[in-house]
Each structure stands twice: as structure tokens, then as C-alpha cells.
Amino acid sequence: MDDIPEKYERLANHIKNHPENRNRTSVPSQIKIAIWLYERGVTESRDIKLRRKEIEEDLNLTLDTEISTTLENVAKTDAVNLHAPLSGRSFIASDRLDGLEFRPSEEVIKIVDQEIELLIQDLDTQGPGTPGEVVADGGSEGQTSVREVVAESLGVAPSLVESTILGEDDGVERMDKYDTAVQAVESSPDVTKGEDYVPIGWRNAAHRYQLSTVGVKLVEYSKGLSDF
């Protein structure tokens, strides 16, 4: 990378010459990401961290390697910090919850059952002319129905959707089946999901990234003052 401003040369050289980066093709992209973090003020000293998705949505750079690979590699240098909240634990998230839950509590299961009722209403009430039109045995006339999408995701006949979900005595299993169904509906290009119900289930804590104090010093300290 010959076009790096002089201000960032020491940061770039630090990343390029780091032992973790021997023979890595992602080095140019790592340098771009590190400079981008600095210019956006996403630094340890400001206590600002961003998820990969947030970085990807705002990033106005062309990278030579996939962003997940780039972030994973640059985080192995001490120029960028990677934060794995909650020690990588999974949690339960829903718009209906005030915060995160780390176990399927009674409140969570109650919310799951309320969401299931809303899903079933959507299966039954999408009227004629909509993507979810329901006819005999849950089929649709000339188009895919929400019921069919849900049934396929659960591996059952359309007429067995309700009993498959509601017949699950274990609350966690019921939650997982509900989440499988809703995610299938949301991702299907053939149907329109009702607005009343939302996904709920296990989520993985997202990694967050920031330029480290070392990275900032590499940019801001002039030669001869970099004895940190």
C-alpha cells in the first residue's frame, strides 16, 4: 500500500510486520480497517466499540478480503481490540423483553406462548389475494402460503403445524420450533409475514471491535516519542 498518508505509516507497518500476519493476504484490508476505526473515533480511549455488522453498514472502503476475515485477522495484532461480550455466552432476545435473558425463565416462556398465538392467527387470517391465502389443508391457490412455509421449516404437513408447536411440552423446544418457523417466514421471498409477532430465541453475543490504545499511539506519537 503505497498510498498510505504519512500519518498512518507507523500503524500500517506495525500491522504488516506483526508475526501473526506472515503471508496473510488480508494485510492491506487490515490496514484500511484500522485507519477507518481511527478516523471514525472508534477507539479504546473513547470506549467506543462497533459490531461487524455496524462496521460493514458504514464502511465506505473497498476491501480485498471478506470483512469478517479482515476483522478476525487484524484483531490478532495488538492494534485492534476484539471484545467478546458475556464470554461468548448465548442469550435470549426479543422486542418484548426489557433486556437480555440468559435462561428460558417463566417470563420468556410466557412471551413465547403469546408469540405462538400471534403466529397461528397469521396462519389463519391472511385473506384472499394475499401471499398467505389459506385453503383446504393449509394450501394456497396458485401461490405459497405462510402455513406451507412454516410446515416445510418444521418438516410436517400444513395441517399439523399447530399441534407440532403447541404439543411441545418443553418450553425451550417450543421456543426453538417457533423461532425456526418465524425465521423461515421472514426469509421466504414468497410470503409476507404478519407484523404482530417477532422472533425470539437463542442469540450469540456479537464481537465488537475498536482501535486499541497501542493503535492510537502508533498514529499520534511522533518518532522518538513512541517508547510505550
Beta strands, then each sheet from edge to edge (+ up, - down):
strand 1: 50-51
strand 2: 80-83
strand 3: 90-93
strand 4: 201-204
strand 5: 208-211
sheet 1: 1+ 5- 2+
sheet 2: 3+ 4-
end
